[in-house]
């Protein structure tokens, strides 16, 4: 998960509130002290971390809870609101008002600018717009080839001149073509540091293309150094938005996220993986909700829409209502889950599951099981997947050999399928559902894993 260590620390701090029978000043002091430590560990500026903690403490001790909230809920809500506030509160949505909207990406070497350019192109393409990628990184070896390959992968037009060292010549040559597009994304040169040469080049490029947006691509692993970098690029290029990358593999991303608040530029996107789909609009409320283990249904549903079509979802829904689900349906669901990302990431988006403290090892085992099930199903005939009841004896032996797995893996899959089908039959029958809820004391049955 993004900022996993910070999330774990914050959830541990909130557990004190969940378990407490009384919300008193001593508990509040302990809570804010742990939140402060968690933020500093994530490389948030010490002064800022203390300011946030003190704001939570003052509000928790002085504000009266609304009639609809318990003291416990009120305290947690204050933590949520204050953390959201320091991350920007409002969504810094990237709006394109001109056509073509020209977007200039700036940043140092290693920040992930070129990959981010491809992710942005994919983002706009999904929105129904027509994007193009332009290579202006004239110094980094293989920058031309890398962006060209990314453009081919995303299936968008690419513009660049191999071995050309003057970015203004590239712009001038292809300028007439840019009018054909809704969005043109320019990948500029970087350096090991923001020196006079780079500042001069960025200013010349900016003056030439007159971008609607200048987005600073900044690596989440640079910690508090992000503030100085953000301010320098803002002064040099008029940055009006930030994209924070590499948040999946760092504990220090808090510094990059919060330091950007020092400039007037909002964080527009966060990158949390190497795949072209691993770019997410930065929504502070959703982000904090996930950090605190409260889920993020909005993002989960967005991911689900990308993974499975409405037609597929409707078709599956009807089958569930009838209790008539085949292994083919299960296979399609495993494919969809694979597109949505790691199981741990999905679990953190389901309200309540983030607080469940499910061991990461267990989630890893479940992901491994799902991979094995796919291998097994790949060795089945279409008839077997649509009619699993015919699978027994020799068929199990043949399927296991074809998948290169033990026969027990085939039997485990069939057992899980049978259990899943029983649960879905109950879910599709309102009378049985009510009966089962009554038997379980009002608790809903969980899907078997």
Secondary structure, DSSP 8 states (H G I E B T S, - for coil): -TTHHHHHHHHHHHHHHHH-S---HHHHHHHHHHHHHHHHHTT--HHHHHHHHHHHHHHHHH----TTS-HHHHHHHHHHHHHHHHTTSS-------SSSEEEEEE--TTS-HHHHHHHHHHHHHHTT--EEEEEE--SSTTHHHHHHHHHHHHT-EEE--TT---HHHHHHHHHHHHTT-SEEEEEE---SS--HHHHHHHHHHHHHH--SEEEEEEEGGGTTHHHHHHHHHHHHH---EEEEE-TTS-S-HHHHHHHGGGSS-EEEEEE-SSSTT-EEE--HHHHHHHHTT---HHHHHHHHHHHS-HHHHHHHHHHHHHT---HHHHHHHHHHHHHH--HHHHHHHSTTTGGG---HHHHHHHHHHHHHHHHHHHTS-HHHHH-GGG--THHHHHHHHHHTS-HHHHHHHHHHHHHHHHHHHHHT-HHHHHHHHHHTTT-------
